[in-house]
Amino acid sequence: MRGCQKPPTAAREMCWSHYQRWLRYGHPKAKPPPRDQLASIYQRITFRPVGCWLYDASDLTRPPRCLFRGRRVMVRRVVWEQEVGPLSRGVRLAPLCGTMNCVRPDHHQAVVGFEKAA
């Protein structure tokens, strides 16, 4: 591949990285297609008709966060804004059910300020 500083180690006289891109996308300089971030968040949620909507998170000691539109935000906020509507700046979501990875909007309450909810 012209302009690549890595030695050609794979077939077609390309470095391994460019060869893998050629295999996946048909061109050695191709970029992967953009992912739908919202769909990937919703795929990790277990929806139940009754009870909590559980987000598949490895750390259950704190609320799950995700990268959404270039910012690291709480998953429950993303789901709230999709299901209910946007939250103003300074408004946070206080969990009512006590389950750390619950993202169901009716299990949260919009609270102004940063004091802890009881």
BELFENSUL-V847855 format. One record per run of one state. SS is the DSSP state (h for helix, s for strand, l for the rest). FROM is the first residue (numbers start at 1). LEN is the number of residues. If there is no record, write none. Layout:
BEGIN
ss | from | len
SS | FROM | LEN
SS | FROM | LEN
END
This chain:
BEGIN
ss | from | len
l | 1 | 10
h | 11 | 3
l | 14 | 2
h | 16 | 10
l | 26 | 11
h | 37 | 7
l | 44 | 1
s | 45 | 2
l | 47 | 7
s | 54 | 2
l | 56 | 9
s | 65 | 4
l | 69 | 2
s | 71 | 4
h | 75 | 9
l | 84 | 7
s | 91 | 5
l | 96 | 6
s | 102 | 1
l | 103 | 2
h | 105 | 3
s | 108 | 5
l | 113 | 6
END
